[in-house]
């Protein structure tokens, strides 16, 4: 089988062969890389290709720096809840090609999809997040900061329903060379901590580099826990830094239990502590979070075995989120999920958790993980626009298209 035309990872297709690996399907595509499920010798693996190589820049070593940092981070960790790195290579040329990582393939849904599909109970959620707390404690004590904790970067392994942290492309460790300047590190803006947002506003580009702390990762984990418990975000996100800080401040103290009465008070209190605006009042390390979760699990009554959400309507049993309809574009899938959020809400539910109508009671939570500000467009249009932006960006970098 021939290699991809012009040798760019975005042009690779299933059934093509890269070295000793046969590509089976594209799993995801983001701003920096694209991931394939592949097989070699009958064993499934995940191949993560960098979307930029030395030939795409005058400073080829800088282009590879992010991928090589991810290699360095993963080499430092051997943990059952962290995706394992098998090696890395270049393609199509062994010296000038695009770097790609070879990792264990973790079969299972993302945490976001697991929360949508599995109707978890508070006990299941607490156990899963207790394990995530210990995992973060492990990587933090190894000097690693993930810097992009979110539901789509956690896989719930199908074989044992244990969480696995993936995508360390934005990660950092104490001995790594600095790639970025004083700007916030790469990651998802909506999951940044208040202290990081304040630092960003106080320091113009090019000044002192923000030193990411374990508390930043734990704050992001608190946002993920809030989403799993309520199906919503605690405040308006996807906003400029100053507006997001204001949104965090005006909605502080908002509890998961206030949105979803099925959330046990003890679990809601833990989530509230994870999301406190003052960093000194939050959990400082994952071990502290694990201790509280383990304590409430030991005391949990039988009511913790009731699902957090009712069964979804029959028409939601199969949607465009099903695997057979997924084209590998995570950005477009998130847009589709957000656009469908209003269809999943229970009658009378608040239009958005961060801005409930005054005097209006909320009888129940929304169904499914809803993003704060759903884009006002059909999912098919969102998918086309997302792919159009992605291809336009890389066409310019490859010299196939020029800006007007």
N, C-alpha and C positions, 0 to 999 in steps of 0.2 A: 504494500500500500504506500502511495506517495505521501510525502510530507505536505503540510499546509502551504498554500500558494503564498509566495513572498516570505514565508516563514514567520508570520506574526501570530501570537497565541490566540487573538480574537478570530482568526480565520480557521483555526483548527475545528474539525468536525468529528463526531462520534465515528468509531471504527477506524480512524487513522492511527498510525503507529508512531510513537515517539520513543526512540531508543528501543528498550525491551518492553515498553508499556503500550498496550492497546487501549485507546480511549473508548469508554462506554457511553458516558453522557456528561453534559456540562451541568455542574451542580450550582454554581453561583458566579456572578461577575460583579466586581466592585470597582472603585476608583483606581486601585493599584494592582489588582490581580484578577485572574479568572481561575476557577477550580473545576477540575474534571474528576469523575469517578473513572478509574482505569483498572486494568488487571495485568498481572505479570505472573506467569507460571501457575495460573489458576487462582491467585490470591488477589482480592480487591485492595486497592490503595487509592489515596487521594493525591492528585497532582495539582499543585498551586503554582501557576505561571505568573511571573512579574509581567506587567504590561509595557514596561519600558526596559530597553537593554542598552549596552554601551554604545551601540551604533546610532542610538537616537539622541545622543547628547555629546557635546565636546568634552564634558567631564564624565567619562564613562564610569569611573570608580564611584562617584557620588550617586549615580543612577542606581547602582547595585547596593548602596549602603543600607537602605531600609530592609531589603531582603536578607542581606548578610547579618543584620542585627537580629532579625527574627530567627535565623539559624542559630546564632549565638545564644539567644534566650532559650530556645527549645533544647539545645544541647545541655543546658544547666539543670534541666528538670526531668525527672523520671517519676511520674506520679500517675496512679490509675485514673485520675480525673482531669488529666491534661493530655491533649492530643500528642501522640508520639511522632517524632521526626525520624525517618529512616535514612535520609540522605538528601543531597541536592546535586543538580546537574545543570548544564546549559543546553539549549536547543534553539535553532537547528545546528549551530556551529559550536564546538566545544570550547572555543576561546572568546568569541564575540557574541554568542547567542544570548537568548533570554534565560535568566535563572529560573529554575522551577524546583520546588520542594517536593519530596516524596514523603507522605505521611500516612499513618494508619487511617483507614477509612472507618469512621464511626457511624454505624447505621442507626438511624433514629430521627425523630423530629427535633426541630429547634425547640427551645423552652417556650417560645411564643406560641408555636403550633401545638405543642403538648398541652399547654393551658387551654387552648381553644378546643382541642379534640377530645381530651381525656376526662374532662369534668373532674379535676382533682379535688380531693378533700383537704381540709386544713391540715390533717395529720400528714398526708402525702407531701404537701407543700412545705411544711415545717421540716420534715426529714430531708427533703431535697436541698433546701436552703441551708440546713445545718451542714450538709456535706460540702456545699459550695463555700460556706464560711471557712471550713477547715482547709479547703483547697486554696483559697485566697491567702490564708494564714501561711501555708507552705510556700507559695510563690513569693510572698512579701518578705518572709524571713530569708529567702534565697536572694534577696535584693532585686527582684523583678517586679515591675508594675505593668499590669495588662493594658490599662489606659483606654480600653474600648469595651467595657462590660455592658452587655445588653442582651436581650432575649435571643436574638438571632445568632449570637456568638457563644451560646451554650447549647449543646446537644444532649437530649435525654436518650441515653443509649438504649436501644430496643431490647437487648438481651437481658438487662437487669434493672432498667429504669434509673440508672445512676447518671448524674450530670457530668459532662465532659466539657472543659473550657477549650475553645478553638479560636483560630484567627488571632495570632500574636503579631500581626503585621504592624500594629501601632505601639507595641510594647517597648519597654526600656529596662535596662538593668544598670546597676551602679558603675560597672566598669566599661560600659559601652561608650563609644564616641558620640558626641553630640551631632545630630543631623540638622535639627531645626534651630531657629534663632529664638528670640523672646516671645514669639507667638505661642498660643496654646498648642499642645502636641496634637498630632492627628488623632481623630476619633470622631465620635458622634456628638455634635454640639448640645443636643437636648439632655445628654447624660452627664454634663460637666457639673462639678460641684460649685456651690456659691463662692467658695474661696478662690477657685480657679477663675471664675467669671470676674470677680472683683480685681484680681491681679491683672487680668487682661485689660480691664478698663483703666487701671492706674498706671500701666506701663506701656508706652507706645512700642511699636515694632522695633526690634533691634536691641532692646535693653535686656536686663538680666533675665535669664532663662527660668521659667517656672519649674520648681522642683516638685514633681508629682509624689504624693504620699499614699500610703495604704488607705487612708481615710477617703481619698478621691475615688478609689475603686469600690470601697464599701458604700459610699453614697450612691454610686451608680447601681450597685446591687440592690440598695433600698428602693430605687425607682423601679427596678425589674420586679421586686417583690410586690410593690404596690400595684403594678400592672396585673400581675398574676392574681392577686386577691380581689381586685375590683374590675378588671377589664378596662381600665382607663388610666390616664396620667394624672398626677396630683395637681398639676398647674399647667398653664399654657406653655407650650414648648415651641421649638422651631422659630424662635424670635431672636432679634439682635440681643447681644449680651446684656445691655442695660435694661431692656424690656423684660428679659427673662429673669433677671435678678429682682425686678419689681414684682413680677408674677410670683416668684418664690416667697418673697416677703409678705405679700398680701394674703397668701393661702397657707402660711405656716400654721402648724397645729392641726391641719385637716387630716382626719383619720380615715384609714381604709374601712373601718367599721361603719362610719357615717355614710359611706357610699354603698357598701354591701353589708347588710345586717347579719349575713351568715358568717362573716369573719369573726372568729373568737377575739374577745377583748385583749387577751394576753398576746396574741399574734399581731393584732393591730398596734399595740403599744410598742412592740419590738420594731415594727416597720416605722412607726412615728419617730423612734429614737434614731434610726438609721438616717432619717431625712431632716433632722434638726438643722436649722440654718447655722447655728454656732458649732463649729467643728469640735470644740472642747467638750460639748455635751453629747457627741455621737460616739459610737463604738470606735476604738482606736485600732484594734486588730481583729482579725477574723476569729481568733480563739475566744475573744470576749463575746462575740455574737453567737458562736457555737454554744458557749456555756449557757446563755439565756434560752436559746432554742431547745437545747437538751433538757433544761429544767422544766419548761412548759410542756414538753412532750411527755415527760415522766408523770405529770399531773393531769394530762389531758383526759377529759371524760369522753364517753361514747359519742357525744354530739360532734366531736371532731372528725367523725367518719361520714358525715353528711356532705355531699358535694357542694362546692361553693356556688355553683350555678345550676339552674334548671337545664333540662335537655334542650338543645337548640331546635327550632322549628324544622320539620321534615325537609323543607326546600333548601336548608343550609347543610344537609348531610353531605352533598357533593357540590362543590363550588369550583370556581376557577383556581382556588388554592390547591386543589388536588394535584398529586404528583404528575399525572399524565398531561395536565394543562400547564405545568410550570416550565418556563423557557430558560431558567437559569439566571434571570435578572432579578436580584434581590430588591433593588430599588423599585422596580415596577411592581413587584409583588407587595411591597409595603404600601405603595400607593393604592393598589387594589383593595388591600385590607382596610386602609383608612376610609376609602370611598364607600365601602360596604358597612362601615361602623353604624351609620344611622339606621340601616335596614335591620340590624341585629338588636337594637335597643328595645327594652321592654316598654309597653305602653305607659306613658307618663314619666319615663325616665328623663333626667336632666339632659339638655342638649350637649352640655360639656361640663365635666366635673369642676373645671377651674372658674366657671362663670355661671353658676346656677341662678335661675330666675328668683328674684326676691320673693319670699313668702310661699314658694312652691315646694311642696314636699316631694321627696324622691323615694318611691316605694321599693325600688330595687335597682341593682346595678345593671349596666349595659352588658350584653352578652358578647363575649369575644374581646380580644385586646384592641381597644380603640385608641387611635392616636389623637392628640389634642386638637388639631385643626385639620379636619378632613379636606383634601383638595376637592374643589367643586368641579369635578370632571369624571366622566365614566371611566371605569378601569381600563377599557380597551384603548381609549385615547391616552390615558396616563402611560400605558405600556409603550405605545408607539412613540410618545414624546421622550420617554426615558431612553429607549434604544436609539432614537435619533440624536439625542445629545451625546450619548456615549460614542457612537460611530463618528459623529462630526469631530469630537475631540481627538480621536485617534487618527482620523483621516488627515487632520491638520498636522499632527506630529509626524506622520509618515510622509508628509509632503504631497498627499493626494488632493488636498484642498487648502485654499488660502483664505484668510479672513478678508472680508471686504473693507 
